Amino acid sequence: MENGKAAGAMNAALTQSLIELEQHVSRDGWDQGPRLFALADTAALIKAEPRLAAALAPETVEVSGLGPMRAYTSIEQEGFPGGKALDEALAGIGWPETVDGAALVVERVMLPPDAEAEMPADGSGVDLDAWVAAHPQRQEVRIAVGVLRDGSRDCALRLRSRDADDEVLSGPGLVPNLEEALAQTLRD
C-alpha cells in the first residue's frame, strides 16, 4: 500500500459509520467534550459473540442468517480524555490488534480560509482562541473523524448553524492534523 494513497483513502463503510456516529452523538446536544470510539468489524464481533447479532444488526437478522449490515461497530471509550489536553490524551492511546480503527468526535470553532488569513501571527500577544471566538465568520462545528488500520480516513461534519441530520457533510482531509493524530493511535 502506498502511503500517499493510504493517507487520502476513503472507505464507504467508514463514511457511513462516521455519519451514524455523529448523529448518535448529536442526540446529546451541543457543548460536549471529546468522545473517543474503537471501531470493530461488526461481522467479526458477531462471529466471536453470536448473542450480539440482534443488538448489532437487529434489522438484518433473517431466518436464513445475517443479511447486509453496517461494517463497523463503534465502542465508546469512557473517561476520555481524562482531564488531559486532546493531543496529549491521543498520544497516550494504543489499540489492540482486534480494533480495526478509531473515531473521535469533537466540537470546534472554525473560520473560512479568507478569515484565517487575517489571524494574528503566533507571538503577537493576541489570544488566538478569543480572537477566533469573537470573529463574525466563525462556525461552530461537530467533527467525527475516523481512521482504519488499512489507511482509510474520513470525516463527518455538522455545522451548528445547520443542525440537521440531512445537513451532515463528509469527506476525507477536512481535518488532516486530527486525522493524523488519530492514525498514530493505531500504529505500534
Residue pairs with C-beta under 8 A, 6 or more apart in sequence:
1 150
1 151
3 151
5 151
6 150
6 151
6 152
7 151
7 153
8 153
8 172
8 173
9 150
9 151
9 152
9 153
9 172
10 152
10 153
10 154
10 171
10 172
11 148
11 150
11 152
11 154
13 70
13 71
13 72
14 39
14 71
14 72
14 101
14 146
14 148
14 152
14 153
14 154
15 154
15 156
15 170
16 70
16 71
17 39
17 70
17 71
17 72
17 74
17 103
17 146
18 103
18 144
18 145
18 146
18 154
18 155
18 156
18 170
19 144
19 156
19 168
19 170
20 70
20 74
21 37
21 74
21 103
21 105
21 144
21 146
21 156
22 105
22 142
22 144
22 156
22 157
22 158
22 168
23 165
23 168
24 74
25 32
25 35
25 105
25 142
25 144
26 142
26 158
26 163
26 165
30 107
30 140
30 142
30 160
30 163
31 107
32 105
32 107
33 81
34 80
34 81
34 86
34 89
34 104
34 105
34 106
35 76
35 80
35 104
35 105
35 106
36 76
36 77
36 80
36 81
36 93
36 102
36 103
36 104
37 74
37 75
37 76
37 77
37 102
37 103
37 104
37 105
38 74
38 75
38 77
38 95
38 99
38 101
38 102
39 72
39 73
39 74
39 75
39 99
39 100
39 101
39 102
39 103
39 146
39 148
40 72
40 73
40 75
40 98
40 99
40 100
41 71
41 72
41 73
41 100
42 56
42 57
42 69
42 70
42 71
42 72
42 73
43 66
43 69
43 71
44 100
45 52
45 56
45 73
46 52
46 53
46 56
46 57
46 66
53 61
53 66
54 61
56 69
56 73
57 66
57 69
57 70
60 66
60 67
60 68
60 69
61 67
72 100
72 101
74 103
80 89
81 88
81 89
81 90
82 89
84 92
86 106
87 181
90 104
90 181
90 182
90 184
90 185
91 181
91 184
93 102
93 185
94 185
94 188
95 102
95 185
95 186
99 186
100 148
100 149
101 146
101 147
101 148
101 149
101 152
101 186
102 146
102 147
102 182
102 185
102 186
103 144
103 145
103 146
103 147
103 182
104 144
104 145
104 146
104 178
104 182
105 142
105 143
105 144
105 145
106 142
106 143
106 145
106 178
107 140
107 141
107 142
107 143
108 140
108 141
108 143
109 132
109 133
109 138
109 139
109 140
109 141
110 138
110 139
110 141
111 119
111 132
111 135
111 137
111 138
111 139
112 137
112 139
114 137
115 135
115 137
115 138
119 128
119 131
119 132
120 126
120 128
120 131
122 128
132 138
139 159
139 160
139 161
140 159
140 160
140 161
141 157
141 158
141 159
141 160
142 157
142 158
142 160
143 155
143 156
143 157
143 174
143 175
143 178
144 155
144 156
144 157
145 153
145 154
145 155
145 174
145 175
145 178
145 179
145 182
146 153
146 154
146 155
146 182
147 153
147 179
147 182
147 183
147 186
148 186
149 186
151 183
153 172
153 173
153 179
153 183
154 170
154 171
154 172
155 170
155 171
155 172
155 173
155 174
155 175
155 179
156 168
156 169
156 170
157 168
157 169
157 170
157 174
158 167
158 168
158 169
159 167
172 179
173 179
